[in-house]
Amino acid sequence: MAAGSAIQIPSRLPLLLTHEGVLLPGSTMRTSVDSPRNMQLVRSRLLKGTSLRSTIIGVIPNTSDPTSDCDDLPSLHRIGTAALAVQVVGSNWPKPHYTLLVTGLCRFQILQLLKEKPYPVAEVEQLDRLEQFTNQHKSEEELGELSEQFYKYAVQLVEMLDMSVPAVAKLRRLLDNLPREALPDILTSIIRTSNQEKLQILDAVRLEERFKMTIPLLVRQIEGLKLLQKTRKPKQDDDKRVVAIRPNRRINHIPSTTEDEEEEEDHDDVVMLEKKIRTSSMSEQALKVCLKEIKRLKKMPQSMPEYALTRNYLELMVELPWNKSTKDRLEIRAARILLDNDHYAMEKLKKRVLEYLAVRQLKNNLKGPILCFVGPPGVGKTSVGRSIAKTLGREFHRIALGGVCDQSDIRGHRRTYVGSMPGRIINGLKTVGVNNPVFLLDEVDKLGKSLQGDPAAALLEVLDPEQNHSFTDHYLNVAFDLSQVLFIATANTTATIPPALLDRMEIIQVPGYTQEEKIEIAHRHLIPKQLEQHGLTPQQIQIPQVTTLDIITRYTREAGVRSLDRKLGAICRAVAVKVAEGQHKETKPDRAEVGEGEDCKEHVTEDAKPESISDTADLALPPEMPILIDFHALKDILGPPMYEMEVSERLSQPGVAIGLAWTPLGGEIMFVEASRMDGEGQLTLTGQLGDVMKESAHLAISWLRSNAKRYQLTNASGSFDLLDNTDIHLHFPAGAVTKDGPSAGVTIVTCLASLFSGRLVCSDVAMTGEITLRGLVLPVGGIKDKVLAAHRAGLKRIIIPQRNEKDLEEIAVNVRQDLTFVLASCLDEVLNAAFDGGFAVKPRVERLNSKL
């Protein structure tokens, strides 16, 4: 053959390093490129090149490209494949990478690595000849019997497949048309072989050696196909078609047998699924839909994406508790005992649960009530829901709605979407496995709204007793009965709940705890729980009720008991350190040391009280048990008190009054301060006030100006016009907290009356109420929380609107006994109660005008 007919590859080739597959001459491979050097090769060589020469690269198998440019290149495989880059596809997801389609040309050997950066380039020597193969007969004569044997096995393998498939017919024609020396590489890339076997074929430079290594691989595939034809059912044509279309997956006899068994198992699973559907107790509409879907599933190939979606849908339909429920425990006396043991106070909640049990005894098919517990954090709204489920003997499931802003979380996604799933309601029913659980919808007041819809609007159907018997989830697309589910929602405030949703729920207010209730809760529940969590016993630590009261009043100021629980945990940790140190330092002493230890112990025992954790004891001995937590121990463990009784100090000058405010966290006391200075008659308001509170301030100053002569109120110059050359500044401390509402009206009037009269407001008085221009006091809300806040702050007298007298019945008897309530219907009564000795009104003097 003439030298001019030979095709030569470039002597210098850029190298593409791969570790996933092996590219053989004459075959095509798709490979992903995401490492730095390979990415630079694609950008600089393939994408910017303009000639055919620039698309020829060297593919080095069994070599990983380092993840960083700074890392050195690993040792390169000696033999590679010169390849032609046919296609380059780029993508930025999930990270920037390219996908190359390359076709192998010939083998080459690396002589010398010329450079490593930005991508490796090597001087190579071509090992295979790229010719026009005009002298095929001479090649066949040289190969002789080895070539004929290889050709016979190749033809036998191809003829075992379905010749009606175009890919198989094309392969059969290639066997006749291609030169024999090119066939080992091509067939090795088609049949089922491992990367290691392909690597051995690539390293076989001599053609004779290549034939000898490839023939056993062909024989193995032929035996595999023969075994496959014996074990499969007599659908020979279909089997050949599947093998021919996907030869790389179905030729090896062992994996194919396993896949056949898996197919038979899948078929059995579909039959079992159909049996479960027919024996389930689902509704007629749901059964009709499931049977239709199971028919589609039987006709659907497993490779279709919709196969898995349909099967998941049918499995969910079977798992749902269509007619499975738990039997309620309806014994009222046992339920009352269980509720009392789990929670202290909360009389309204317990009463409502017992009423439900009583009605269930009389009527079996009662629909589940939809309750909403509204109260500050930490009062036990969530835990009481779990107790209700325990009392009824039902399953309990909590759904956290805080921050949910997609209506699909409630109703589910339609099955046409990728990754669709049922909503939280249906998912919860699948989890508990019964159709009458207790569902706790936690933080229903913190639902969001976004472009994906309004979940609060989606809850309207769930929480409507007239509609939820046929709740339709988008994923199921059939009705499901939720009427037996006991829904309990929790919220901190009703202000952020949409009115339509609020109308569907029965609101039960859960107010904050009094100090006495907190002490009982601490000693009944919190302290035993903390001792158990920290591995302590009552014989090691004692927390008297006086200490608990100090923690409540000086270290926590909240409506619930969460901060109290954390403080008790801090005390238990400090005691655990002392106990652990004592156990570590306690050693077995000698006899003489025992005597000394006993003397020391007797000396300690002479003290009439147990050791306090703050005492400096001998660290060589364990602390005396039990460790008593007193005021000094509290100061050492928790630090100085966080809250002090500052009421009397704050009311030491005129122009200060105490109001009562309601927040989602419970009631709070609120100081109102006023000052006056020379000016132009302006009223300044500070403290992040809302519009309603600003209007209350203007109402207060207008009422005082109109009644200044009556109460002898003057400005600094002695004028009854309070704003004449006088500026007034009203401030509400805690300036970072937003404040709004009408209930501060009486407090502002009292504060300004104190400022202009120069008299001090009584230091033990707090007040709340809305005012009008006529001087009337109107009722306000949140009375119980406000009264409890005043009680926590140590105040003794509270001024409230007369029309709020009915709200006092909700307050505990012991709290009412500690407080004096002044019921006011007008501002005259408020001022008389707020100042010592009353707020005198100057009597009108009748003047006689002379007619002379």
Number of C-alpha atoms within 10 A of each C-alpha: 9 6 7 7 12 12 11 13 19 16 13 18 23 26 24 26 25 19 13 12 17 23 30 29 22 17 18 20 15 16 16 17 22 16 18 18 24 24 19 17 21 23 13 14 17 20 12 11 13 10 9 10 13 18 20 24 26 27 27 24 24 18 17 17 21 16 11 10 15 9 9 11 16 10 9 17 16 12 22 31 27 30 27 20 20 13 13 15 10 12 10 8 7 6 8 12 19 19 16 18 16 23 22 24 22 22 25 26 20 21 13 12 16 13 12 15 15 14 20 19 21 19 17 23 18 18 15 16 14 14 15 10 15 11 11 13 11 10 15 16 11 11 15 11 11 14 22 14 13 20 18 11 17 20 14 13 19 17 13 16 22 21 18 12 14 12 12 20 15 11 15 17 10 13 18 11 9 12 16 20 18 13 21 25 21 18 19 21 23 13 19 20 17 12 17 12 16 19 19 13 23 22 18 17 16 10 16 14 12 18 22 17 16 20 20 13 16 22 16 16 20 21 15 19 22 13 16 21 17 10 11 13 10 10 9 13 13 11 17 19 17 15 20 23 16 11 17 14 15 24 22 21 19 12 13 18 17 11 13 16 13 12 13 12 12 13 13 12 12 18 14 12 17 20 11 16 22 15 11 17 16 19 14 9 10 19 19 13 15 22 15 11 16 19 12 12 19 13 9 14 10 13 8 9 11 15 17 13 17 18 16 13 18 23 15 15 22 22 15 23 21 21 13 11 16 14 9 16 16 18 14 18 9 12 22 15 11 15 22 14 12 15 18 16 16 19 12 12 20 18 11 13 18 21 12 17 19 14 12 17 15 9 10 9 10 13 17 19 19 20 21 25 27 22 26 24 22 19 23 19 24 20 13 19 25 19 18 23 19 17 23 22 17 22 20 20 20 17 15 16 23 15 13 20 20 20 22 23 18 25 25 23 21 17 18 10 9 10 9 15 23 23 19 19 22 23 16 20 22 18 15 17 18 20 24 27 25 25 23 26 23 21 21 29 23 19 19 17 16 11 8 11 14 18 22 24 15 17 18 18 19 23 26 19 18 12 15 20 18 15 21 19 22 19 20 23 16 16 16 21 17 26 25 20 23 23 23 26 27 26 27 22 20 18 11 13 16 13 10 11 17 17 13 19 20 14 17 15 18 23 25 27 25 22 18 15 13 23 22 16 18 23 15 15 15 20 21 14 15 21 19 12 12 13 10 17 13 14 9 16 22 18 19 13 14 13 18 25 16 15 23 23 20 15 20 19 19 23 27 22 23 16 17 23 17 14 20 22 19 16 19 23 19 16 22 18 11 17 19 13 16 18 14 12 12 13 11 8 11 9 9 8 11 12 12 13 15 11 12 13 13 11 10 15 13 8 9 7 11 17 20 21 23 17 10 9 14 10 12 14 17 18 24 18 15 18 23 21 23 19 16 14 19 22 12 13 19 16 11 12 14 12 14 10 13 11 18 11 9 15 19 13 15 21 25 28 32 29 27 26 26 21 16 15 19 26 25 22 22 20 21 21 23 22 17 20 14 15 12 12 16 14 15 14 17 12 16 18 18 13 12 15 20 21 14 25 24 16 19 25 20 15 18 23 16 14 16 20 16 15 18 15 22 21 21 15 12 11 15 20 19 24 22 18 16 18 18 22 15 21 19 18 14 12 12 8 10 10 20 17 18 23 28 28 28 31 32 31 26 27 28 28 29 24 25 22 17 14 16 21 26 18 22 17 23 26 30 29 28 20 28 16 15 11 19 18 27 22 20 17 15 18 25 20 27 26 31 25 25 27 20 21 19 17 22 17 22 24 25 28 27 17 14 17 15 9 12 14 10 12 16 16 10 10 15 17 10 13 16 14 21 19 18 24 19 18 22 17 17 26 23 16 22 27 19 13 8 13 19 13 13 10 8 8 6 6 6 6 6 5 4 3
